Amino acid sequence: MGALVLVGSVAMGGCSSSPPGLVENADKKCDTITDRFTGDLAYGKAINSDHLAKVR
């Protein structure tokens, strides 16, 4: 039982560490996606025929 806990602890410790810059890089990508969906890809409250070019 003790060996199982030890192996689990080591495995969880390896998963909790992330490469340097990983979080910052992911944040930048999410910001880019958010900017696009609120900017040039935004449809407003409803989609109508004026939005066909964006849909394509």
C-alpha positions as CSV (number, residue, x, y, z in Angstrom):
1,M,0.0,0.0,0.0
2,G,2.8,2.4,0.9
3,A,4.5,1.7,-2.4
4,L,1.3,2.5,-4.3
5,V,1.0,5.9,-2.4
6,L,4.7,6.7,-3.2
7,V,4.3,5.9,-6.9
8,G,1.1,8.0,-7.1
9,S,2.8,10.9,-5.3
10,V,5.7,10.9,-7.7
11,A,3.4,10.7,-10.7
12,M,1.3,13.6,-9.5
13,G,4.4,15.7,-8.8
14,G,5.5,15.2,-12.4
15,C,2.2,16.3,-13.7
16,S,2.0,19.4,-11.6
17,S,5.2,21.0,-13.0
18,S,5.0,22.7,-16.4
19,P,7.6,23.9,-18.8
20,P,8.6,27.5,-18.4
21,G,6.3,29.9,-20.3
22,L,3.6,27.3,-20.9
23,V,0.9,29.2,-19.1
24,E,1.9,32.6,-20.5
25,N,1.9,31.1,-24.1
26,A,-1.6,29.6,-23.5
27,D,-2.9,32.9,-22.2
28,K,-1.6,34.8,-25.3
29,K,-3.4,32.2,-27.6
30,C,-6.6,32.5,-25.6
31,D,-6.4,36.3,-25.8
32,T,-6.0,36.1,-29.6
33,I,-9.0,33.9,-29.9
34,T,-11.1,36.2,-27.6
35,D,-10.0,39.2,-29.6
36,R,-11.1,37.5,-32.9
37,F,-14.5,36.4,-31.6
38,T,-15.2,39.9,-30.2
39,G,-13.7,41.7,-33.2
40,D,-13.7,40.6,-36.8
41,L,-15.6,37.3,-36.2
42,A,-18.3,38.8,-34.0
43,Y,-21.9,38.4,-35.1
44,G,-23.6,40.5,-32.6
45,K,-26.9,39.3,-31.1
46,A,-28.0,37.3,-34.1
47,I,-26.8,36.0,-37.4
48,N,-28.4,37.2,-40.6
49,S,-27.6,37.3,-44.4
50,D,-25.1,40.1,-43.9
51,H,-22.9,37.6,-42.1
52,L,-22.6,35.0,-44.9
53,A,-19.1,36.0,-45.8
54,K,-18.0,35.4,-42.2
55,V,-19.7,32.1,-42.0
56,R,-17.9,30.9,-45.2
